[in-house]
Amino acid sequence: MVVYDLKEEYRIKKLCNYLNVSTSGYYRWLKMGRPIRYKWDEWLADEIEKIFYRTHKGYRFIKDELFRQYGTVFNDKTIYKYMKILGLSSPIRKKRFQCCTREDPNEKARIVCENYLARNFTASRPLEKLVTDVSYIYSQQGRMYLSVIKDLYDNSIIACQISKFNDLKLVMDNVVQIINDKWDQS
């Protein structure tokens, strides 16, 4: 068997660049005696499985339980990696945000209007196309909601309203304000 020593033909820096490895990382790896990075610990895997099937909790709880029972300290990522390899996942999950405009008939459901603009955001005269949005602002009174109505003719803000609640009343008060202003002008 012929063993080639590439160091005689090529410089270490060129070999490291070719393999996308830093030269300092190579020398550290050489100095440490070429360690195997991830060693599989059967004892740890068995203990993780025992604790998981007994409690059905996540990796943080399992890490704490190993410390309580045996006084051993493990990194969260190590326990998480073992659980992922073993196919164990905690049934406790953070609830995902559900939009209130879904078609579920519950008290949180809102009415979703048709898309009348169809991405045509140009207007030929004032008050032809109006758009609205609600945003929140933090103030000394806490979180406040700002409803703004914008005219697409000249992109001017024609009405705004602030409220403590993000509800339909906030937007409708804004629309009523525009209607009243229009009637007062004519």
C-alpha positions in Angstrom: 0.0 0.0 0.0 1.4 3.4 -1.0 0.7 6.3 1.3 1.0 9.8 -0.2 2.1 12.6 1.9 0.5 15.6 0.3 2.4 18.0 2.6 5.5 17.4 0.5 3.7 18.4 -2.8 1.3 21.1 -1.5 1.4 23.7 1.2 -0.9 23.2 4.2 -2.6 26.5 3.5 -3.6 25.4 -0.1 -4.9 22.0 1.2 -6.9 23.8 3.9 -8.4 26.2 1.4 -9.3 23.3 -0.9 -11.1 21.5 1.9 -12.7 24.7 3.2 -11.0 24.3 6.6 -9.1 27.1 8.5 -5.4 26.5 9.0 -5.8 27.3 12.7 -8.5 24.7 12.9 -6.3 22.1 11.2 -3.4 22.8 13.6 -5.7 22.6 16.6 -7.1 19.3 15.4 -3.5 18.0 14.9 -2.4 19.2 18.3 -5.4 17.5 20.1 -4.5 14.1 18.6 -7.3 14.1 16.0 -10.2 13.6 18.4 -13.4 12.0 17.3 -15.9 14.8 17.7 -19.1 13.0 18.5 -18.8 9.9 20.6 -22.0 7.9 21.2 -22.6 7.3 24.9 -24.8 4.3 25.4 -25.4 5.0 29.1 -26.5 8.6 28.3 -28.8 7.4 25.5 -30.4 4.8 27.8 -30.9 7.3 30.6 -32.5 9.8 28.2 -34.9 7.1 27.0 -35.8 6.0 30.5 -36.5 9.6 31.7 -38.4 10.5 28.5 -40.7 7.4 28.7 -41.3 8.0 32.3 -42.1 11.8 32.1 -42.6 12.6 28.4 -40.8 15.9 28.9 -38.3 17.9 26.8 -34.5 18.1 26.7 -34.3 20.8 29.3 -36.2 18.8 31.9 -34.1 15.7 31.0 -30.9 17.6 31.5 -32.0 18.8 34.9 -33.2 15.3 35.8 -29.8 13.8 35.0 -28.2 16.4 37.2 -30.6 15.7 40.0 -30.2 11.9 39.8 -26.6 11.5 39.0 -25.0 14.9 39.5 -23.7 14.9 35.9 -23.7 18.1 33.9 -24.6 18.0 30.2 -25.1 20.7 27.6 -28.7 21.3 26.4 -27.5 20.8 22.8 -26.1 17.4 23.7 -29.3 16.1 25.2 -31.3 17.6 22.3 -28.9 15.9 19.8 -29.4 12.5 21.5 -33.2 12.9 21.6 -33.2 13.8 17.9 -31.1 10.7 17.0 -33.4 8.5 19.2 -36.5 10.0 17.6 -37.8 11.4 20.9 -39.7 14.7 20.9 -41.6 16.4 23.7 -45.4 16.5 23.2 -45.3 20.0 24.8 -45.1 22.5 22.0 -45.5 26.3 21.9 -48.9 27.1 20.5 -48.5 28.7 17.1 -50.3 31.9 16.4 -53.5 31.4 14.5 -54.8 34.2 12.4 -58.2 35.3 13.3 -59.3 35.6 9.6 -59.6 31.9 9.1 -62.9 30.4 8.1 -63.5 28.8 11.5 -66.9 29.9 12.8 -65.9 31.0 16.2 -66.1 34.2 18.1 -62.6 35.4 17.0 -63.4 35.0 13.3 -63.6 38.2 11.3 -65.1 39.1 8.0 -62.6 39.0 5.2 -63.5 41.3 2.3 -62.9 40.7 -1.4 -59.7 41.9 -3.0 -61.2 44.8 -5.0 -57.9 46.6 -5.8 -56.3 43.5 -7.3 -52.9 45.2 -6.9 -54.0 48.2 -8.9 -52.8 51.0 -6.6 -53.3 53.9 -8.9 -56.2 56.3 -8.7 -57.3 58.9 -11.2 -59.0 61.3 -8.7 -59.0 62.0 -5.0 -61.1 59.7 -2.7 -61.4 57.1 -5.5 -59.3 54.5 -3.7 -58.6 54.5 0.0 -56.6 52.0 2.0 -56.3 51.5 5.7 -53.9 49.8 8.1 -53.7 49.4 11.8 -50.3 49.5 13.6 -49.3 49.6 17.2 -47.3 52.2 19.1 -45.8 51.9 22.6 -46.5 54.9 24.8 -46.7 55.8 28.5 -50.2 54.5 28.5 -49.0 51.1 27.2 -49.6 49.7 23.7 -51.8 51.9 21.6 -53.3 51.1 18.2 -53.1 53.6 15.3 -55.5 53.3 12.4 -54.6 55.3 9.3 -56.5 55.8 6.1 -54.5 56.7 3.0 -55.7 58.1 -0.3 -53.9 56.3 -3.2 -54.4 59.4 -5.5 -51.6 61.4 -3.9 -50.5 59.0 -1.1 -51.7 61.4 1.6 -52.9 60.4 5.0 -56.5 61.7 5.2 -57.5 60.3 8.6 -56.0 58.7 11.6 -57.4 57.4 14.9 -55.7 56.1 18.1 -57.3 53.6 20.5 -56.3 51.2 23.3 -58.0 48.4 21.5 -57.4 46.9 18.0 -61.0 46.3 17.0 -63.5 47.1 14.2 -64.7 50.2 16.1 -61.2 51.8 15.7 -61.3 51.5 11.9 -65.0 52.3 11.5 -64.6 55.5 13.6 -61.9 56.5 11.1 -64.2 55.8 8.1 -67.0 57.7 9.7 -64.6 60.7 10.3 -63.9 60.7 6.5 -67.5 60.5 5.6 -68.4 63.4 7.9 -65.6 65.5 6.6 -66.7 64.9 3.0 -70.3 65.8 3.8 -69.2 68.9 5.7 -67.2 70.1 2.6 -70.1 69.7 0.2 
